Amino acid sequence: MPGVARFTDPYCFRCPFGKRPESCAHECAQDLETTLLREGPETVAAVIAEGIVGANGVFVPPNGYWKRLRAICDAHGVLLIADEVLSGFGRTGRWFAVDHDGVSPDMMTMAKGITGGYAPGGAVIVSDAIARRFDDEVLWCGLTSYAHPLVCEAIVAAIETYRDDGLVARAAALGLRLGPRLAALARTRPAIADVRGLGLLWALELCVPGTKDSTKDPLPPPTLAKLAATLRRHHLHMHKRDNLLYLAPPLVISEIELDEALTALGRALDEALA
């Protein structure tokens, strides 16, 4: 995409700066400032990042990461945009993933959970300062289904349900149950090299046993294809990308259903990786 400069993901398992959690000084966040200074902050309109990096691997940033992004953007007069399309609306145990760091971005993009999946809808929420700019200046943009009443009704109903049924807090509580269960799976299955996530958004990174502390070689594609087929036989519909398995169960999943799924996952891993 022309006109876009990129900075480093907070990929702690494969930290490009060679750091470990106990020695991390937010080098991945500081890489944003390095990139801004290289490009020239005056040429940068905005910085956009996912609250928690989703499809690329569920990269949970270290505590304080978003605070550092906020400080860097403020220092250079650059807008900060949080992409909460995947990590928003309770998925990580907070309404939005940036809430874990207590940060308010200038703009926030959202979709998916905003309607509970019952209608295709998305939105951009902006700060008061940005909104006030358009009190006197028309925002010349629009789409065919702009503010479609059916979509807006689905948005209202979904948000009311998240709030009234306590689904955000429920996702946080289930995440405290899910995380240790996944860690227990990893302790007895050396191919699981890393377990990471928050709330009800998790990923398992699968590597060749014996390499996770050195080269961290991903499992080969034939093995992963066998695992994908085995998961289907166990009726587990999990997104798989490269050597990653993603777990993002519905926020209304019961504890019994979650335990059944984890038991089936363990069996599938044992069959495919034996």
Secondary structure, DSSP 8 states (H G I E B T S, - for coil): -TT--------GGG-TT---GGG---HHHHHHHHHHHHH-GGG--EEEEESSB-TTT-B---TTHHHHHHHHHHHHT-EEEEE-TTTTTTTTSSSSGGGGGT---SEEEE-GGGGTTSS---EEEE-HHHHHHTTTS------TTTT-HHHHHHHHHHHHHHHHTTHHHHHHHHHHHHHHHHHHHHHH-TTEEEEEEETTEEEEEEB-TT-TTTT--B--HHHHHHHHHHHHHTT----EETTEEEE---TT--HHHHHHHHHHHHHHHHHHH-
